[in-house]
Amino acid sequence: MKILVLGGDGYLGWPTALHLSEQGHQVAVADNFARRGYDHELGVESLVPIEPLQTRIEVWRELTGKTIGMYVGDLTDPLFTYHIINDFEPEAVVHFAEQRAAPYSMIDRHHAVYTQQNNVVGNLNLLYAIAETNPDIHLVKLGTMGEYGTPNIDIEEGWLELEHNGRRDRVLFPKRPGSFYHLSKVHDSHNIEFACRIWDLRATDLNQGVVYGQQTPETARDERLATRFDYDAVFGTVLNRFTIQAVIGHALTVYGSGGQTRGIIDIRDTVRCIQLACENPAARGEFRVFNQMTESMSVKDIAETVKRAYPGDVTVERLDNPRVEAPEHYYKVKHTKLVELGLEPHLLSDTLIESMFDITKRYAHRVRLEALRPNVYWRDPTAG
């Protein structure tokens, strides 16, 4: 297939592009390098150094003989968005190209507005480009489990069978997001469902859990193919942060009680899920939702897993939670559709964490201690 990966320079977009290329698909990537710009803004870098996109693509060609096309531009520019669809003529578009951090969206008004404009407008431009160029293109969109929030009922895969006053209907599962970033993802989902229903488009919305890990079989071939390893309190995911804190002798910073439970997924499963979604497209007019996670754990359980796996002393420090979220809650998620398509999940294990310890030890000199502490607070809209 011809597959266009938007956000192909990012943490997940780059290893996804490599995995799809390795599977024999013709791949091109598009990016505006905004994520690299956030590093400059926040004064922190990926723990693992990352090469320029052009270098990565050339290294992949040298190693495999496979070429990956490249476009540089912004989805909020409709001319660019229409151009890449017309020029590459993809059969599937994988859409990672959004500002992805909840804390970043909560810094202040400017960052909230930027996140909503960047994510929602870019996604709308993409929907119009597909509808007006080739409505048969399959859109594979990265959503987030955070769209659902933490309802006191089981979370279904996107849709809910509802009975009310003796009548039944099938409706989108209610959303209760916890940040302006997660709200932007909800708006995306509603816009995509509308486009499928009105324009007869085909789309798969992948509500992904928190991703952990830094290597896939493809990125491990050469250090110049490495993807990001974010650890800071704005972009770093919790397991990545905990593994770094353990290695450098810093207490694992658990927010609040640590009872917050989330869906999680190994980065190797993320790229496999994208492949499965692309190779098994939704039908015309279908808005399909997959919950892209493999297991769920509380923050304190993740901390205990890291503590148990590390061959040394590890302490845990409880901080006041900078976010506004329930300290303890019900959390049961249905996530069967990707397994039915062939996903064989990697579950979190001490072996995986030990490999992350090894990566951290190699680059521990790059850690900025001040970046590990939270500095964005949900209840302070005047910050920044």
C-alpha positions as CSV (number, residue, x, y, z in Angstrom):
1,M,0.0,0.0,0.0
2,K,0.9,3.7,-0.3
3,I,0.8,5.1,3.2
4,L,1.4,8.7,4.2
5,V,2.5,9.2,7.9
6,L,1.7,12.7,9.2
7,G,3.9,13.7,12.1
8,G,6.5,11.3,10.8
9,D,9.4,12.9,12.7
10,G,7.8,12.3,16.1
11,Y,8.1,9.8,18.9
12,L,5.6,7.4,17.4
13,G,5.4,8.7,13.8
14,W,9.0,7.8,13.0
15,P,9.1,4.2,14.2
16,T,5.7,3.7,12.6
17,A,7.0,4.9,9.2
18,L,10.0,2.5,9.6
19,H,7.8,-0.5,10.6
20,L,5.4,0.1,7.6
21,S,8.3,0.4,5.3
22,E,9.8,-2.8,6.6
23,Q,6.5,-4.6,6.0
24,G,6.8,-3.7,2.3
25,H,4.5,-0.6,2.1
26,Q,5.5,2.5,0.1
27,V,5.8,5.2,2.8
28,A,6.1,9.0,2.9
29,V,6.2,11.2,5.9
30,A,5.2,14.8,6.5
31,D,6.2,17.0,9.4
32,N,6.6,20.7,10.3
33,F,9.2,19.9,13.1
34,A,7.1,21.6,15.7
35,R,8.0,19.0,18.3
36,R,11.7,19.9,18.0
37,G,10.6,23.5,18.5
38,Y,8.9,22.6,21.8
39,D,12.3,21.4,23.0
40,H,13.8,24.8,22.4
41,E,10.9,26.5,24.0
42,L,11.0,24.3,27.2
43,G,14.8,24.0,27.4
44,V,14.8,20.2,27.4
45,E,15.8,17.6,24.9
46,S,15.1,13.9,24.3
47,L,17.2,11.8,26.6
48,V,18.4,9.8,23.5
49,P,19.8,12.1,20.8
50,I,17.8,12.1,17.6
51,E,19.2,12.8,14.1
52,P,17.6,15.2,11.6
53,L,14.8,13.6,9.6
54,Q,16.8,13.7,6.4
55,T,19.6,11.8,8.0
56,R,17.3,9.2,9.4
57,I,15.7,8.6,6.0
58,E,19.1,8.3,4.3
59,V,20.3,5.8,7.0
60,W,17.2,3.7,6.4
61,R,17.8,3.7,2.7
62,E,21.4,2.7,3.1
63,L,20.5,-0.2,5.5
64,T,17.5,-1.6,3.6
65,G,17.4,-0.2,0.1
66,K,13.9,1.2,0.9
67,T,13.1,4.8,0.3
68,I,10.8,7.0,2.4
69,G,9.4,10.2,0.9
70,M,9.4,13.4,2.8
71,Y,7.2,16.5,2.9
72,V,7.8,19.5,5.1
73,G,4.9,21.7,6.0
74,D,1.9,22.3,8.3
75,L,-1.6,20.8,8.2
76,T,-3.0,24.2,9.2
77,D,-2.0,25.3,5.8
78,P,-4.7,23.9,3.5
79,L,-2.6,24.4,0.3
80,F,0.1,22.1,1.8
81,T,-2.4,19.6,3.0
82,Y,-4.1,19.3,-0.4
83,H,-0.7,19.1,-2.1
84,I,0.6,16.1,-0.1
85,I,-2.6,14.2,-0.7
86,N,-2.6,15.0,-4.4
87,D,1.1,14.4,-4.9
88,F,1.6,11.2,-3.0
89,E,-1.8,9.7,-3.7
90,P,-1.9,7.6,-0.6
91,E,-4.3,4.7,0.0
92,A,-4.1,5.3,3.8
93,V,-3.2,8.4,5.9
94,V,-1.8,7.9,9.4
95,H,-2.4,11.1,11.4
96,F,0.0,11.7,14.3
97,A,0.6,15.3,13.5
98,E,-0.8,17.0,16.6
99,Q,0.4,18.7,19.8
100,R,0.3,15.6,22.0
101,A,0.9,16.7,25.6
102,A,-1.9,17.5,28.2
103,P,0.5,19.6,30.4
104,Y,1.6,21.7,27.4
105,S,-2.0,22.5,26.6
106,M,-2.6,23.6,30.2
107,I,0.4,26.0,30.6
108,D,-1.7,29.1,29.9
109,R,-4.3,30.6,27.5
110,H,-1.8,30.8,24.6
111,H,-0.8,27.2,24.8
112,A,-4.5,26.1,25.1
113,V,-5.5,28.1,22.1
114,Y,-2.5,26.9,20.1
115,T,-3.2,23.3,20.8
116,Q,-6.9,23.5,19.8
117,Q,-6.1,25.5,16.6
118,N,-3.2,23.3,15.6
119,N,-5.0,20.0,16.2
120,V,-8.6,20.7,15.2
121,V,-7.9,23.0,12.2
122,G,-5.2,20.7,10.9
123,N,-7.5,17.7,11.2
124,L,-10.3,19.5,9.5
125,N,-8.1,20.5,6.6
126,L,-7.1,16.9,6.2
127,L,-10.7,15.7,6.1
128,Y,-11.5,18.2,3.4
129,A,-8.4,17.3,1.4
130,I,-9.4,13.6,1.5
131,A,-13.1,14.3,0.7
132,E,-12.3,16.5,-2.3
133,T,-9.3,14.5,-3.6
134,N,-10.1,10.8,-3.0
135,P,-12.8,9.9,-0.6
136,D,-11.7,6.2,-0.7
137,I,-8.5,7.1,1.3
138,H,-8.6,5.4,4.7
139,L,-7.8,7.8,7.5
140,V,-6.1,6.2,10.5
141,K,-6.2,8.8,13.3
142,L,-4.4,8.7,16.6
143,G,-6.8,9.6,19.3
144,T,-6.4,9.0,23.0
145,M,-8.0,7.0,25.8
146,G,-8.0,10.3,27.7
147,E,-11.0,11.3,25.6
148,Y,-13.2,9.0,27.8
149,G,-11.9,10.3,31.1
150,T,-12.7,7.9,34.0
151,P,-16.4,7.1,33.8
152,N,-18.0,4.9,36.5
153,I,-19.1,2.5,33.8
154,D,-17.2,0.1,31.5
155,I,-15.6,1.9,28.6
156,E,-16.7,0.4,25.2
157,E,-14.8,0.7,22.0
158,G,-16.1,4.0,20.8
159,W,-19.8,3.3,20.7
160,L,-22.5,2.7,23.3
161,E,-25.8,0.8,23.0
162,L,-28.2,3.0,24.8
163,E,-31.8,2.4,26.0
164,H,-33.8,5.4,27.2
165,N,-37.5,5.6,27.9
166,G,-38.1,2.3,26.1
167,R,-36.2,3.2,22.9
168,R,-32.7,2.0,21.8
169,D,-30.0,3.7,19.9
170,R,-26.2,3.4,19.2
171,V,-24.3,6.6,20.2
172,L,-20.7,7.6,20.5
173,F,-19.5,6.8,24.0
174,P,-19.8,9.9,26.3
175,K,-16.5,11.8,26.6
176,R,-15.2,13.6,29.7
177,P,-11.6,14.7,28.8
178,G,-9.2,16.1,31.4
179,S,-7.3,18.8,29.5
180,F,-7.5,21.2,26.6
181,Y,-5.3,18.7,24.7
182,H,-7.8,15.8,25.3
183,L,-10.6,18.1,24.4
184,S,-9.0,18.8,21.0
185,K,-8.9,15.0,20.4
186,V,-12.7,14.8,21.3
187,H,-13.4,17.6,18.7
188,D,-11.3,15.6,16.2
189,S,-13.3,12.4,16.8
190,H,-16.6,14.2,16.4
191,N,-15.5,15.9,13.2
192,I,-14.2,12.6,11.7
193,E,-17.5,10.8,12.6
194,F,-19.5,13.6,11.0
195,A,-17.3,13.4,7.8
196,C,-17.8,9.6,7.6
197,R,-21.6,10.0,8.1
198,I,-22.0,12.9,5.7
199,W,-19.3,12.4,3.1
200,D,-19.1,8.6,3.2
201,L,-15.4,8.7,4.2
202,R,-13.7,5.7,5.9
203,A,-11.8,6.2,9.2
204,T,-10.3,4.4,12.1
205,D,-10.0,6.3,15.4
206,L,-7.3,4.7,17.6
207,N,-7.9,5.7,21.2
208,Q,-4.4,5.0,22.5
209,G,-3.3,4.5,26.0
210,V,0.0,5.8,27.5
211,V,2.9,4.6,25.4
212,Y,6.1,3.3,27.0
213,G,9.4,2.2,25.6
214,Q,11.8,3.7,23.1
215,Q,12.9,0.9,20.8
216,T,11.3,-1.1,18.0
217,P,13.1,-3.8,16.0
218,E,13.6,-1.2,13.2
219,T,15.0,1.7,15.3
220,A,17.3,-0.7,17.1
221,R,19.2,-1.4,13.8
222,D,21.3,1.7,14.0
223,E,21.5,4.4,16.7
224,R,21.0,7.0,14.0
225,L,17.4,5.6,13.6
226,A,16.5,6.2,17.3
227,T,13.2,7.8,18.2
228,R,12.6,10.2,21.1
229,F,12.9,9.3,24.8
230,D,11.0,12.1,26.6
231,Y,11.3,12.2,30.4
232,D,10.3,15.8,31.4
233,A,7.2,16.6,33.3
234,V,5.5,18.1,30.2
235,F,6.1,15.6,27.5
236,G,7.5,12.6,29.3
237,T,5.2,9.6,30.0
238,V,5.1,8.2,33.5
239,L,7.1,4.9,33.0
240,N,9.8,6.7,31.0
241,R,10.1,9.2,33.8
242,F,10.2,6.6,36.6
243,T,12.9,4.6,34.9
244,I,15.1,7.6,34.5
245,Q,14.5,8.7,38.1
246,A,15.5,5.2,39.4
247,V,18.7,5.2,37.4
248,I,19.9,8.6,38.5
249,G,18.9,8.0,42.2
250,H,16.0,10.4,42.2
251,A,12.8,9.5,44.0
252,L,10.0,8.4,41.7
253,T,7.5,11.3,41.7
254,V,4.0,10.0,42.2
255,Y,1.3,12.6,41.8
256,G,-1.3,12.4,44.7
257,S,-2.3,9.0,45.9
258,G,-1.1,7.3,42.7
259,G,-4.4,5.6,42.4
260,Q,-5.0,7.1,38.9
261,T,-5.4,4.2,36.5
262,R,-4.6,4.4,32.8
263,G,-4.4,2.1,29.8
264,I,-0.8,1.5,28.7
265,I,0.8,0.1,25.6
266,D,4.3,-0.9,24.4
267,I,5.7,1.2,21.5
268,R,6.3,-2.1,19.6
269,D,2.5,-2.8,19.8
270,T,1.7,0.8,18.7
271,V,3.5,0.3,15.4
272,R,1.9,-3.1,14.9
273,C,-1.6,-1.7,15.6
274,I,-1.1,1.0,13.0
275,Q,-0.1,-1.7,10.5
276,L,-3.2,-3.8,11.3
277,A,-5.5,-0.8,11.0
278,C,-4.0,0.2,7.6
279,E,-4.1,-3.4,6.2
280,N,-7.7,-3.9,7.4
281,P,-9.4,-0.7,6.4
282,A,-12.8,0.6,7.6
283,A,-15.7,0.4,5.1
284,R,-16.9,3.5,3.2
285,G,-19.0,5.6,5.6
286,E,-17.7,3.7,8.6
287,F,-16.3,5.6,11.7
288,R,-14.5,2.7,13.4
289,V,-13.0,3.1,16.9
290,F,-10.3,0.8,18.5
291,N,-9.1,1.2,22.0
292,Q,-5.4,0.9,21.5
293,M,-4.1,-0.4,24.8
294,T,-3.0,-3.8,26.1
295,E,-3.3,-3.5,29.9
296,S,-4.2,-1.0,32.6
297,M,-2.2,0.0,35.7
298,S,-2.3,2.6,38.4
299,V,0.5,5.1,38.7
300,K,1.5,3.6,42.1
301,D,1.6,0.1,40.5
302,I,3.9,1.4,37.8
303,A,6.1,2.9,40.4
304,E,6.2,-0.4,42.3
305,T,7.0,-2.3,39.1
306,V,10.0,0.0,38.4
307,K,11.1,-0.3,42.0
308,R,11.0,-4.1,41.9
309,A,12.9,-4.3,38.6
310,Y,15.7,-1.9,39.4
311,P,18.8,-3.6,41.0
312,G,19.3,-0.9,43.6
313,D,17.6,1.3,46.1
314,V,14.6,3.2,44.9
315,T,12.4,5.6,46.9
316,V,9.0,7.0,46.1
317,E,8.0,10.6,46.7
318,R,4.4,11.7,46.7
319,L,3.7,15.2,45.3
320,D,0.5,17.2,45.3
321,N,-1.2,16.4,42.1
322,P,-0.8,19.3,39.7
323,R,-3.7,17.9,37.6
324,V,-7.4,17.9,38.4
325,E,-8.4,14.2,38.4
326,A,-10.0,11.6,40.7
327,P,-7.4,10.1,43.1
328,E,-9.2,6.7,43.0
329,H,-11.7,5.6,40.3
330,Y,-13.3,2.7,38.5
331,Y,-11.5,1.8,35.2
332,K,-12.5,-1.1,33.0
333,V,-11.9,-0.9,29.3
334,K,-12.9,-3.1,26.4
335,H,-10.0,-3.5,23.9
336,T,-10.6,-6.6,21.8
337,K,-10.8,-5.4,18.2
338,L,-7.0,-5.1,17.5
339,V,-6.4,-8.5,19.1
340,E,-9.1,-9.9,16.8
341,L,-7.1,-8.5,13.8
342,G,-4.0,-10.3,15.0
343,L,-2.3,-8.2,17.7
344,E,-0.1,-10.3,20.0
345,P,0.5,-7.8,22.9
346,H,3.7,-7.2,24.7
347,L,2.7,-6.8,28.4
348,L,4.8,-4.7,30.7
349,S,7.6,-6.9,32.2
350,D,10.7,-6.5,34.2
351,T,12.7,-7.5,31.1
352,L,11.4,-4.5,29.2
353,I,12.1,-2.1,32.0
354,E,15.6,-3.5,32.4
355,S,16.3,-2.6,28.8
356,M,15.1,0.9,29.4
357,F,17.4,1.1,32.4
358,D,20.3,0.3,30.0
359,I,19.3,3.1,27.6
360,T,19.0,5.5,30.5
361,K,22.4,4.6,32.0
362,R,24.0,5.3,28.6
363,Y,22.6,8.8,28.4
364,A,22.1,9.7,32.0
365,H,24.5,12.7,31.6
366,R,21.8,14.4,29.5
367,V,19.2,14.4,32.2
368,R,18.1,17.9,33.5
369,L,16.9,17.3,37.0
370,E,14.7,20.5,37.1
371,A,12.7,19.1,34.1
372,L,11.5,16.2,36.1
373,R,9.5,18.3,38.5
374,P,5.9,19.4,37.6
375,N,5.5,23.1,36.8
376,V,2.1,23.2,35.1
377,Y,-0.9,23.4,37.4
378,W,-4.4,22.7,36.1
379,R,-6.1,25.1,38.6
380,D,-3.9,28.1,37.8
381,P,-5.1,29.5,34.4
382,T,-2.8,32.5,34.8
383,A,0.4,30.6,34.8
384,G,2.9,31.5,32.1
